[in-house]
């Protein structure tokens, strides 16, 4: 007698749970040193300033290796659902106007007893940043994956530790009609190129190094091997050109200095030129008075204040 085996569909009672999603990552940021690629050191803080136009004021959770994260939970989850509904009702034309964007302030503290940013509490090893990031989500709910992790770079500040033989340029950018009345130009950007044989032209010159200016107008450019021409034998001097980019107008609030930081819109990419800090922020203007300098490799050189004075 032949028997016919029958099978039944598998049900939930036939499965064994091996993992469970205990929380979803709303946004995570991994901060790296722009020069070394290593996680940044120190008491690095991230504040969620807003989601779209909705004020948020959450502090990110700190994790190892300079990672910061906020979970999809509680009031944040509610705000993100409301922001997602706004996006459906009025689809944004530009990524900068996306109502689900997370606006993040990132800064360091010397003394953790001060919760908010203070200029006198900034160790100044890295320059603060302010980013607009678009997390992946559906109906206000992020995926149960690592899709919302971003990698961002931090650039040297005035006290960045330099190797003894580092090639670097230090300066202070100011604005004013004369040196006597000039004020520091906060949050400037500096790009270093090698001068060509013809007329100075930023668009045709190859960038060699970048720098972020701080709230005091000070910047530090650290030159890598690509900036040193020649082969085994180092040249006696290097000819370099500094291009300075400034916001049209910056009013530095003594109570909230980071409010004037440029908002860098990075979108949803895990890493791009904005996140790396090599893209010039929107609204910044290249100053017509570039600075040509000649300096020896392997030393820290300064730029004359008069050469960094702009109207």
HELIX and SHEET records of a PDB file:
HELIX    1   1 UNK A   12  UNK A   14  5                                   3    
HELIX    2   2 UNK A   74  UNK A   89  1                                  16    
HELIX    3   3 UNK A   95  UNK A   97  5                                   3    
HELIX    4   4 UNK A  119  UNK A  121  5                                   3    
HELIX    5   5 UNK A  202  UNK A  204  5                                   3    
HELIX    6   6 UNK A  225  UNK A  227  5                                   3    
HELIX    7   7 UNK A  257  UNK A  260  5                                   4    
HELIX    8   8 UNK A  305  UNK A  308  5                                   4    
SHEET    1   A 4 UNK A  61  UNK A  63  0                                        
SHEET    2   A 4 UNK A  67  UNK A  71 -1                                        
SHEET    3   A 4 UNK A  25  UNK A  33 -1                                        
SHEET    4   A 4 UNK A 149  UNK A 154  1                                        
SHEET    1   B 5 UNK A  54  UNK A  59  0                                        
SHEET    2   B 5 UNK A  43  UNK A  51 -1                                        
SHEET    3   B 5 UNK A 101  UNK A 109 -1                                        
SHEET    4   B 5 UNK A 129  UNK A 134 -1                                        
SHEET    5   B 5 UNK A 264  UNK A 267  1                                        
SHEET    1   C 3 UNK A 218  UNK A 223  0                                        
SHEET    2   C 3 UNK A 167  UNK A 172 -1                                        
SHEET    3   C 3 UNK A 300  UNK A 302  1                                        
SHEET    1   D 3 UNK A 183  UNK A 184  0                                        
SHEET    2   D 3 UNK A 174  UNK A 175 -1                                        
SHEET    3   D 3 UNK A 309  UNK A 310  1                                        
SHEET    1   E 4 UNK A 207  UNK A 212  0                                        
SHEET    2   E 4 UNK A 189  UNK A 193 -1                                        
SHEET    3   E 4 UNK A 238  UNK A 247 -1                                        
SHEET    4   E 4 UNK A 284  UNK A 286 -1                                        
SHEET    1   F 4 UNK A 207  UNK A 212  0                                        
SHEET    2   F 4 UNK A 189  UNK A 193 -1                                        
SHEET    3   F 4 UNK A 238  UNK A 247 -1                                        
SHEET    4   F 4 UNK A 291  UNK A 295 -1                                        
END                                                                             
